[in-house]
Amino acid sequence: MKILVLGSGAREHAIILALRSEEAEHEIFAAPGNAGIAQDAQLVSLDANDPVAVTDFAIENDIALVVIGPEAPLVAGVADAVRERGIPAFGPGKAAAQLEGSKAFAKRIMEAAGVPTGRAVRAYSRGEVESALDQLGTPYVVKADGLAAGKGVIVTSDRDAALAHADEYLPSGPVLVEEYLDGAEVSLFFLSDGDHVLPLSPAQDYKRLLDGDEGPNTGGMGAYSPLPWLDGRFGSEQEFVDLVTRDIAEPVIRQLDAEGTPFIGLLYAGLILTDGGVKVIEFNARFGDPETQVVLPRLVDPLSELLLAAASGTLEDLPRPAFATDVAVTVVLASEGYPAAPVTGRALTGLREASDVPGVHLAHAATAETDGGLVATGGRVLNVVGVGTTFMEARERVYRALGQIELEGGHHRTDIAARVAAGL
């Protein structure tokens, strides 16, 4: 099958690696891709956010499936344009993608669907923000209403910091001040064809920059899957997945369909396990990064069949996806200065030695090939992914591989999956 994957990050590389692992020999194109993706797909010089350019390329090259990785092309309506020309597209249309593109829209959909979530106030001015902070109390949670590349959220007990965060985003539109929800966080993905949903395996990611969940929010510094500690709280991971499917994913998909905006693609549920039950922190309209990097390596079924079924409206014909009992851990290698002001252009070496560690593979996030070799081109540079029979084994492999990689000023967390590996 000819497949076009839009995006240039580690999430897209993980998707392509999963497609490459299948017995079927797909012809895979990536736009724009990166240096790592170039080893596994044919790179295309194409503006992934341009609906016309993407559609024209898909038609001219007989693409059978377009997989949209990042959120920006979804909000730009790329999936709509592709589907209008009769090409299956994995990704929601512009209207349904507002589930991620607008926090206020997502809150309204959740309320209409009866999905449990925290209280929220939409604020258009500094005065309204101040009033909402007083109403909802500390810790303060302030979110940009629109897309912010995973960094539009602040959780703080510092009122001045919360106001400063709001001030940063208010010129571009409203912000949401939300009730703080306390508990363990879980990411759970659902494939949807607009009518039916199929769940994948849950994962947990680490948003804070530093060990011990200290430092600023980032796009994600690591993740692991599965979550064995769910067994003690819900009887089994399967029971947890069933509960979220029934009480959260299916009602949201039905509500979107009832409003004439069917959701076709990947529904990402960011969940929190509070004393009052499972609640939604946020929805995303695409595969999460870095959770995708630990969920897909455990997938037993061919990913291409699942994506095509969702894009074609035939998920009902497929069984629930199966996952290996192996565990997966990923750790992000970031550039100096990330997330505030990452230093780019520095040499990246030792990748071959890192890849030689058993059970390890690399998902490139921001790399480019130059005459002098590989260089880092962004904040999150690489995902080192380790698969093993235990979390202790997977972690040992990941950190051994990281020890082989050199990037001046590069840094990573050292505690990814440490607690689950210790049985905590």
N, C-alpha and C positions, 0 to 999 in steps of 0.2 A: 504494500500500500504506500502511496505517496502522501507524506505527512508534512505539513508546514507548522513549525512551532515558533510562536512569537515570543520574544524576550531575550534577555542577555545575562541572566543571573544564574545562581546555583540551583534555584528551583527548576528553571528550564533545563539546565544540564542534567538534573536528577530525572526529569521526565524523559529526556532523550536517552539516558543510560538505561532506564527501565524498558523503553521501546527497543533498544538495541539488544537487550538480554533475551528477547523472545526468539523462538525458533524461526518465525517468519522474518524474511529479509526485507525490511522496509527501506524505502528511499526517503531519507529525512532531510528537510531543509530547515534552517534556523535563521530568523531575522530579528535583530542583527547578530546575535550570538556573542561569543568571546573566544579567547585563545583555546580554552579547554574544550568548549563545544565544537570548535573547528576540527577536533580530532574524531568527533563522532557524528557530525552532520555537515552538510554543505551550507556554508554561510551565504546569505543573500543580503545585498545592499538595498535595504528596503525600510521605509519608515513604518514601524509596526503600529503607530497611532493613526495612520492614514487609511481610512476605510476603502477608498478607491484604489490606492496603490496595492493594498493587500489583496483585494478582490481580483484586480487585474492579473496579478502574479499567479494567484490560485487557478484562475481560468486558463491562462496561457500555459501553465505547467501541469495541467490535469491533476491538481491536488485533490485527494479523496477526503482529507480531513484537515481542518485548521484547528490547532490547539493554542488557545490564547493564555499565556502565562501570567503577565503582570496585570495590575488593575487599570492602568491608564488606557490601553487600547479598548478595554471593555466599556469604560465610561465614555470613550470617544465614539462608541457605536460600531466598532469593527465587526463584531459578531453579527449584528443586524445586516450589514452590507453583504457579508459573505453568504449568509443564509438566504437573502433575497435572490441571489444568483444560483440557488439550488445546491450549494456546497455545504456539507455538514460542518458545523462549527461547535467546538467545545468551549463554551463560555457564554454567559448571559448577555442578552441585549442591553442597550443603553439604559432603558427604563428599569429593568430588574437589577442592573449593576449598581443602581443607587442604594441598594442594600449595603454596599460598602462606600459608595461615593458620597453618601449623606448620612451622618449619624442620626439626624432628626428623622429622616425617612425610615431608617431601620427601626427606631424606637416606635414610630407609628405602626409599622407593620407588626412588630412584636405585640403591641397592645391590642391590635385588631385580631391577631391570631390567638391571643390568650397565652402568650409565651412568657415565662417568668424572667424578669430582668429588674435592674435597679431603677429607682426614680431618677428623672432627669429634667433639667430646665434648660430651654433654649434661650440664650442671652445674646442680644444684639448690641449692647453697649457696656461700658465699664460699670456703670451704675447697676445694670441688671445682673452683671456677673457678681458684684459685691453682694447684692440682695440674695442671689442664689447660694453663694458660699455660706451666708449666714443661715439660710433656710436648711441646707443639707448638712452642714457641719463638717468637722474634720475627721479623718484626713480628707483633704480637698482633691477632687478629681475634675480636671478640666480637659476637654477634648476639642480639637479643631473639628468643625462639622464636615469638612471635605477631606480629600485625600492628602496625606502628609507623609507618605513613604514610611509608615510605621513609627513615626517620631512625633506625632501631633498630640500626644497624651502626656499629662503630668499628674503624678500622684504625690502629694506632699502635705505636710502639716504646717508649712510655711505659707501664710496668707499672702505675703508680698510676692513670693515665687509663683503662686497660683495666679495672681493678678498679672504679673509680668508675662506669664505664658499666654493668658487670654489676650493681653495687649498685642502680642506678636501676631495673633491670628485674626483678631477682630477687623482689621482693615480689609481682609479678604472675604468676610462674611461672619455669620454667627458662630458662637461656640456653644458647646454643651457642658453644663456643670452637672455632674452626676453624683448619685449616692455612692459612697465607698462600700464595696462588698469585700468581705474578708473570707479567705479560704484558699484551698489548693486550686490551681488553674489547670485546665485540660483543653487541648485542641482536638476537635473531632471533625473529620471531613466526610461530606456526603456527595455522592454522584447523583445528579438529578436530570431527568429528561423533561421536566416541566410538570409531570404528573406523579412520577414515582421516584423514590430515593433508595439508594443502596449505601450503607455506611462502610467506611474504611476503618482501620485500626486507630485507636487514640494515641496521642503523643503529648509530651510536655516540653515546652520551650522555655528559654531563659532570656528575658527581655533586657535585664540590667547589664551594664557594661562589665561590672567587676564581680569578683568572687563574693559569695554571701549575699547576692542580690543587692549589691551596693552600686552607687553611681547612676548616671543618667539612663533613660530608656534608649534602646537601640532598635534596629530592625530584627534583632535576635542574635544571640551569641552561641547558641547550641540547643540541642534537643535530644530526646530519646524516645523510644517506643519498643515494646508496649508498656503499660502501666500496671505492674503486678499489684501495687497497693490498692487498686480499685476493688480487688477481690474481697478485702476485709471490710470495705464500706458498702458494697452493693451486692455481695454474694459472689459475683464474678464480673470480669470485664464485659462479658457478653450481656449480662443483665443491665449493666450501665449503658451500653450502646443501645440496647432495646428501649430503655427508658428515654434516652435523649432523642432517638428516632421518633418515638411515639409522641412525646410531649413538646418537642421543639422543632425538629427538622420537618416532619410531615405537616404540622399546622402552618408553618411559614410558607412552605411550597404551595399548599392549598390556597393560602391567602393571596399570594402573588398571582397565582393562576386566576383566582376569582376577580382580581382587579385588572385582568387583561394584560399582565406582564409576566408570563410564564418564565420561570428560572431554569435555564438549560446550562448545565456546567457543573462547577464544583462549589458547593456551599460549605464554607468554613465556619464552624461554630466555635467561638472562643468562649469557654465556659468557666464558671467558678463554682466550687462545691462549698456552699455556705451551710451554716447550721439550719437554715430554713429551706434547704434543698438546692438542686442544681439550677443555676441562673445563667443567663446569657450576658457576657460582657460586651461582645460585639460580634457582628457577622462580617466575613469577607466574601468576595465573590470569585475567589480563585484559590488555587493551592497555596497553602501557607509556606513561608520560608523562615526558618530552616526545617520545619516539621516534615515537609515533603521528602527531604533527604534521608529521613529515618523510617518513614512509612513505606515508601515505594520499594526499597530493597527487600522488605519482608513480604511483599505481595507475591502470591503464588500464581494467580491468574494473569493472562496476558493483558497488559494495560491498554493496548490498542483496541481490544474488543470492548472493554468497558467504556472508553472514551467515545468510540464510534456509536455504541448503543445509546449513550446519553445524548449525543448530538443528533441521533436519528429517531429518538422517541421510542426505543425498544428495550429500555432497562427492565421492563416487566418480564422479559423472556430470559433474563439471566439470574443465576443464583447469587446469594450474597458472596462478595469476594472473600477468598480464603487467604490466610496469612501464615507464614512459617513461624515455628516456635522460637527461632533465633531472635536475638535482640539486636537493636541498632542504636548507636550513639554517634552524634556528630558534634564537632567543635569548630567554631568559626575562627579563622585567623584574620585579624583586622589590621588595617594600616595605622601607623602612628597618628594620633590626633582624632581618630574616629570616636564618637560620631560628630563632634562639633566642626572640626576642620581637618579632614584626613589628608595626609601627605601622600601624593601619588607619584608614579614614575620610577619607583625604586625597584631594583632587581629582585627577582624571586627565584631561588635556587633550591635544589634538593628534592624536587617533586618526584623524580624517578625513584630515588631511594625510599621516599615515603610510600609510594605506591607498591613497592616490593614487600612491605609489611603484610603478612597474611591477613586476609579479611578486611583489608583497607582499600578504599578507592577515594578519589578526589572529585568534588564537584566545584567547578570554577565559578566564582561570582563576579570578579572584576579583574580580568587579566587581559594582556595584549602581548602579541609577539612582535619584538623589534629586532633590528640587526644585532643588537647586543644580547638578545635572549628575552626571556619572559619578564614582564614588569607588572606591577600592581597599578590598576587604573581607578580604584575606588576605595571606599571605606571597608566594606566586607570583601575580602579578597578571595578566600578559599573556604570550602567546607571539607574538613577531613572526616570521613565516615568510616566507622568500624562496625563490623558485624561479628557476632560471636554467640556461643551457646549460653553465656552468662554476661551480665553487665560488667562484672569485674574483668572478664576477658576482653569484651568490646572496648572498655575504657583503656585498658592497658595497650591495646593495639593503636587506638587513636592517638594517645599521648606519645607513644613510641614513634609514630609516624610524624607527629608534629615536631618532635625533636630533630628530625632530619631536614626540616625546612628552614631556610634562612630568608628573612625579610627585615631589613634594617628598620628598627622602631616598631616592628610587628608585635602584636600582643593577642592573647587569648585568655579565656577563663580556664582555671584549673580544676573547677569543682563540678563540671557538667556530669550529671548522673551519679555523683559521688554518694548521695544519700540512698538512692535505690540500690546501688551496688553493695552498700553496707547493710542492706535489709531494713533501712529506716523508712 
